[in-house]
Amino acid sequence: MLDEAALRSAMDVLAAREPAIAAALGRIGYPAPRKRAPGYETLLRTIVGQQVSVAAATSMWTKLEATLGSGCTPKALLAQDLDALRACGLSRQKQDYARSLAELVESGALDLFALPIDDEEAIAQLVRIKGIGRWSAEIYLLFAEGRPDIWPAGDLAVQISIGTLFGLPERPSEKAIRDMAEAWRPHRGAMAIMAWHHYNTKVL
């Protein structure tokens, strides 16, 4: 679990391997852990928040809870008709995604508290949910389960940050940073969190 102590320890290991990482730690310090609650609600919030602003996602979630009750349980969501969910701001596509998640959880076909230990197998389970692609699955496993070796190489901010940290002439591709990150196993999750920390930190 990538709590604060584990994150700092992992960054110390990586800094000892890579002078560029050690230099970044010296400039901007250690990143803070990123945590979300494991389970259905976090994934439903992910679906609700896709391709909209934080404010719009918050508004939709507030309306959903007013309609469905706290946590917007699978049973409550599946009992609502299309018009009721549309009134909460959910497009037809997002309703389809939300129902996919609710149906898998309600039927027991997906147990979010018993995902496979193997990361790739866990990702394969999560992408069965409509609207949850590899990136969303990786973010869930990294933030909600604190898995230490998740590497969301498709994340644009991670690509930009890695390019800057290592003085690359242009933003590296997803394949390029997947290859680079092999040297950071089994601490790639910590490196991803460091990349976001670097991306969001202004250093004068």
C-alpha positions as CSV (number, residue, x, y, z in Angstrom):
1,M,0.0,0.0,0.0
2,L,1.5,3.3,-1.1
3,D,1.0,5.3,2.2
4,E,3.3,8.2,3.0
5,A,6.1,6.1,4.5
6,A,6.0,3.6,1.6
7,L,6.0,6.4,-0.9
8,R,9.0,8.2,0.6
9,S,10.9,4.9,0.9
10,A,10.2,4.1,-2.8
11,M,11.4,7.6,-3.8
12,D,14.6,7.2,-1.9
13,V,15.3,3.9,-3.7
14,L,14.6,5.5,-7.1
15,A,16.7,8.6,-6.2
16,A,19.6,6.4,-5.5
17,R,19.3,4.8,-8.9
18,E,18.6,8.0,-11.0
19,P,20.4,11.3,-10.5
20,A,17.6,13.1,-12.3
21,I,15.1,11.8,-9.7
22,A,17.4,12.8,-6.8
23,A,17.7,16.3,-8.3
24,A,13.9,16.6,-8.6
25,L,13.4,15.6,-5.0
26,G,15.9,18.2,-4.0
27,R,14.0,20.9,-5.9
28,I,10.4,20.1,-5.1
29,G,10.4,17.6,-2.3
30,Y,8.5,14.4,-1.8
31,P,5.1,13.9,-3.3
32,A,2.0,13.4,-1.1
33,P,0.1,10.1,-1.3
34,R,-3.0,10.1,-3.5
35,K,-5.8,8.2,-2.0
36,R,-9.4,7.3,-3.0
37,A,-11.8,5.0,-1.3
38,P,-11.9,1.5,-2.9
39,G,-15.2,0.2,-4.3
40,Y,-18.1,1.0,-6.5
41,E,-18.7,4.6,-5.6
42,T,-15.2,5.7,-6.7
43,L,-15.6,4.0,-10.1
44,L,-19.0,5.5,-10.5
45,R,-17.6,8.9,-9.8
46,T,-14.9,8.3,-12.4
47,I,-17.6,7.6,-15.0
48,V,-19.6,10.7,-14.0
49,G,-16.5,12.9,-14.2
50,Q,-15.3,11.8,-17.6
51,Q,-14.8,14.6,-20.1
52,V,-16.4,17.3,-17.9
53,S,-15.1,19.9,-15.5
54,V,-14.8,19.2,-11.8
55,A,-17.7,21.6,-11.1
56,A,-19.9,19.9,-13.6
57,A,-19.0,16.4,-12.2
58,T,-19.8,17.7,-8.6
59,S,-23.1,19.1,-9.7
60,M,-24.1,15.8,-11.4
61,W,-23.0,13.7,-8.4
62,T,-25.1,16.0,-6.0
63,K,-28.2,15.5,-8.2
64,L,-27.6,11.7,-8.5
65,E,-27.4,11.4,-4.7
66,A,-30.5,13.5,-4.3
67,T,-32.3,11.1,-6.7
68,L,-30.7,7.7,-5.7
69,G,-29.6,8.3,-2.1
70,S,-26.2,8.4,-0.5
71,G,-23.6,6.5,-2.5
72,C,-25.9,5.9,-5.5
73,T,-26.0,2.2,-4.9
74,P,-26.2,-0.2,-7.8
75,K,-29.7,-1.3,-6.9
76,A,-30.9,2.3,-6.7
77,L,-29.3,3.2,-10.0
78,L,-30.6,0.2,-11.9
79,A,-34.1,1.0,-10.7
80,Q,-34.2,4.5,-12.3
81,D,-35.3,5.1,-15.8
82,L,-33.4,7.0,-18.5
83,D,-35.3,10.3,-18.0
84,A,-34.5,10.4,-14.3
85,L,-30.8,9.8,-14.9
86,R,-30.8,12.3,-17.7
87,A,-32.3,14.9,-15.4
88,C,-29.2,14.4,-13.2
89,G,-27.0,15.3,-16.1
90,L,-26.0,11.9,-17.3
91,S,-25.8,11.5,-21.1
92,R,-27.1,8.3,-22.6
93,Q,-23.5,7.1,-23.0
94,K,-22.7,7.7,-19.3
95,Q,-25.9,6.0,-18.3
96,D,-24.8,3.0,-20.3
97,Y,-21.4,3.0,-18.5
98,A,-23.0,3.5,-15.1
99,R,-25.5,0.7,-15.7
100,S,-22.6,-1.6,-16.8
101,L,-20.8,-1.0,-13.5
102,A,-23.9,-1.4,-11.4
103,E,-25.0,-4.6,-13.2
104,L,-21.5,-6.2,-12.7
105,V,-21.4,-5.3,-9.1
106,E,-25.0,-6.1,-8.2
107,S,-24.8,-9.5,-9.9
108,G,-21.6,-10.4,-8.2
109,A,-19.8,-10.7,-11.5
110,L,-17.3,-8.1,-10.3
111,D,-16.1,-8.0,-6.7
112,L,-14.1,-4.8,-6.2
113,F,-12.9,-6.0,-2.8
114,A,-11.4,-9.2,-4.2
115,L,-9.7,-8.2,-7.4
116,P,-6.8,-10.4,-8.6
117,I,-3.4,-9.8,-6.9
118,D,-1.8,-9.7,-10.3
119,D,-2.0,-6.2,-11.7
120,E,-2.7,-7.1,-15.3
121,E,-5.4,-9.6,-14.2
122,A,-7.0,-6.8,-12.1
123,I,-6.9,-4.4,-15.0
124,A,-8.6,-7.0,-17.2
125,Q,-11.4,-7.3,-14.6
126,L,-11.9,-3.6,-14.5
127,V,-12.0,-2.9,-18.2
128,R,-15.0,-5.2,-18.4
129,I,-16.9,-2.2,-17.2
130,K,-18.1,-0.1,-20.2
131,G,-16.4,3.3,-20.1
132,I,-13.5,2.1,-18.0
133,G,-10.4,1.8,-20.1
134,R,-6.8,0.9,-19.2
135,W,-6.0,4.4,-17.9
136,S,-9.0,4.5,-15.6
137,A,-8.3,1.0,-14.3
138,E,-4.7,1.9,-13.6
139,I,-5.7,5.1,-11.7
140,Y,-8.2,3.1,-9.6
141,L,-5.6,0.5,-8.7
142,L,-3.0,3.1,-7.9
143,F,-5.2,5.5,-5.8
144,A,-7.9,3.3,-4.4
145,E,-5.8,0.1,-3.7
146,G,-2.4,1.8,-3.4
147,R,-0.8,-0.8,-5.6
148,P,2.9,0.0,-5.7
149,D,3.9,-0.9,-9.3
150,I,1.1,0.6,-11.4
151,W,2.5,2.7,-14.3
152,P,-0.1,4.7,-16.2
153,A,2.1,5.3,-19.2
154,G,-0.8,6.7,-21.3
155,D,-1.3,9.7,-19.0
156,L,-0.3,12.9,-20.8
157,A,0.9,14.7,-17.6
158,V,3.1,11.7,-16.8
159,Q,4.6,11.7,-20.3
160,I,5.2,15.5,-20.2
161,S,6.7,15.3,-16.7
162,I,9.0,12.4,-17.5
163,G,10.2,14.2,-20.6
164,T,11.1,17.3,-18.5
165,L,12.6,15.4,-15.6
166,F,15.0,13.6,-17.8
167,G,15.7,16.4,-20.2
168,L,14.3,14.7,-23.3
169,P,14.0,16.9,-26.4
170,E,10.2,16.1,-26.8
171,R,7.4,14.5,-24.9
172,P,8.1,10.7,-24.9
173,S,5.5,8.3,-26.3
174,E,3.6,5.9,-24.2
175,K,5.8,3.0,-25.4
176,A,8.9,5.0,-24.6
177,I,8.0,5.7,-21.0
178,R,6.8,2.1,-20.6
179,D,10.3,1.0,-21.7
180,M,12.0,3.6,-19.4
181,A,10.0,2.6,-16.4
182,E,11.2,-1.0,-16.5
183,A,14.2,0.2,-14.6
184,W,11.9,1.6,-11.8
185,R,10.1,-1.7,-11.0
186,P,8.7,-2.4,-8.4
187,H,8.3,1.3,-7.6
188,R,6.6,2.6,-10.7
189,G,3.5,3.7,-8.8
190,A,5.7,6.0,-6.7
191,M,7.3,7.4,-9.8
192,A,3.9,8.1,-11.3
193,I,2.9,10.1,-8.2
194,M,6.2,11.9,-8.4
195,A,5.6,12.7,-12.0
196,W,2.2,14.3,-11.2
197,H,3.8,16.2,-8.3
198,H,6.5,17.6,-10.6
199,Y,3.9,18.4,-13.3
200,N,1.8,20.4,-10.8
201,T,4.7,22.2,-9.0
202,K,5.9,25.6,-10.2
203,V,9.6,26.0,-9.4
204,L,11.1,29.5,-9.7
